[in-house]
Amino acid sequence: MTNRKFLWIWAPVLAVALIIILGANIAIATFHNWVASQLGTGTWEVENTEDAEEWDLEYSKASYDSVEETRDAASELVQEIAAEGITLLKNSDDALPIEAGAVTLMGRTAAEPVYGGSGSGSVDVSTAVNVRGGLEYAGFDINETVYEELQGFAEDAPRTDIVMDEPDESEYAVGEMPAGDYSDDALDSFEEYEDAAVVVFGRGGERAATSPPTWRAGTTTTSTGSTS
């Protein structure tokens, strides 16, 4: 067999084999976790030397006996962290603390909370407690007339919605309900709730975009998470 005929036969075979090998390597590198879960990664047996017999080799010790206990403890810790993270900047005329009673919630964020920002600031809100829920748990009676109007406004009005790393696709509207949009019934209800109100402000954020590109004048304003 001549060299030319040999190359003519084997060159396509080798090319196909090379493509398959490269494709398999890329697939394994991409889906290595799935491959390992299907094929198993083997087991290891640690044998201590005589000098290490008295060593404590338990690197991660469980503090709780079950997943449920761990979740309960995590929930308590999160509440503790949230409580310690609240800062009182001003308390004119000793307005706080207020005793449980009738109160009006104002501000869009009261009805549509900002739980987190975009990107790494996003959070699981499936078990999050909103402002109303927290106040009612503390014994407060919430002004339903105003709250329903805030909810209705929030359903249709745009608000800040930052798309991670896509400032031109993001929405920067503050989205707060104008004072003139409150109905006469809502205004009349303030007196029924002892003219006591809690005003809630909130605005979503993301480290790469906190203001419209047209506001930046050649500079970039950065922040993390959100404010509320």
Protein Blocks (a to p, Z undefined) as FASTA:
>chain_A
ZZklmmmmmmmmmmmmmmmmmmmmmmmmmmmmmmmmmnogbjadddddfklmmpcfbfba
cfbfbfklmmmmmmmmmmmmmmmmpccfbdghhlaccdddddddedjklmmccfbdehjl
pccfklcccfklmmmmnopacdfklmmmmmmmmmmmccddddehilklpcfbfoiacfkl
pcfklmmmmmmnoopacddddddddfkbcbdfklnnopacddehiaZZ
